[in-house]
Amino acid sequence: MNYRLLLQSALFVLEGLLLVLMLSAALHFEAGRLVFGIAVAAFCLVVEVFTAVRIAQRLWKWGEKLARLVIRENPGTSVPPGTATGTRGEA
């Protein structure tokens, strides 16, 4: 038997029951509604920040691919050493 799957299922059921308990408390008590609202808002904030970070990572990777496409890094087309390093020849 896969104990990891059994534990994961048990935790899922426990979390679901805990959420139902929190929702029932939120319906009966004003402080419960406040705490439940804060918890939902905090969860939404964490998800929003996570999504923004993932989008930024994806845009960073796409920018890198676009820069490579524009620059076209080919090993045979290197710049001569005397032109880009700042050493100038005699005039």
N, C-alpha and C positions, 0 to 999 in steps of 0.2 A: 504494500500500500504506500502511496506517495504521501508522506507526512507533511511535506511543504504545502501541497495543495489542500490538505485537510485543515491545516493551521490557517492558511489564507482564507478559506471558506468560513471558518469559525470567526475570524477577525472581521470579515465582511458582514456577517450576520450581526455580530456584536456592535459594530459601528452603525449599522442600520437601525438597530433597536435603540441605541443611544441617541441617534438623531430624532427618532420618533418620540422618545422621552423628552428631549429638549424642546421639540415642537409643542408637545402637550403642555409642558411647563410654561412655554411662551404664550400659549393661549389663555392660561389661567392667571398668571401673575404679571404685573407691569414690569417689575425688575427682570423677569424672565424674558419678556419681549425685548427689553433693552439689551440684555446680554446676547440673546439670539441674533438680534439685528447687528450688533457689533461683530459677532463671530462671522456672520454671512458677509458683512462688508470687508472684514479682514481677509477672508478666503478669496473674495473677488479681487481684492487688491493684489494678493500674492499671485493669483492666476494671471492678472493683467501684466504685472511686472515680468513674470516668467515668459509670457507671450512676447512682450516687447524685446526681451533679451534674445529670444530665439529668432525673431525677425531681424534684429540687428546683426546677429551672427550670420544669418543667411545672406543679408545684403553685403556684409563684409566679404564673404566668399565669392559672391557674384562680382563684386568690385575687383577682387583679385584676378578672377578669370578674365574680366574685361580689360584690365590693365595688361595682362599677359598677351591678350589678343592684339591690343593696340601697339605694344612695344615689340612684340614678336621676338622673344628671346631665342635667338639662333646662335649656336656656338661658333659658327664660321664668320659672323659679322661683328667682330669686336672692334672697339675704337682703338686707334693707334695710341700707344702709351704717352707720347709727347703732346698730344692735343688736349686731352681731357684733364691732365694732372696739374696744369698751370705752368709747366716749364715751357718757356718760349725760346725759340731759336734766335740766332743773331739776325738782326735786320739788315 
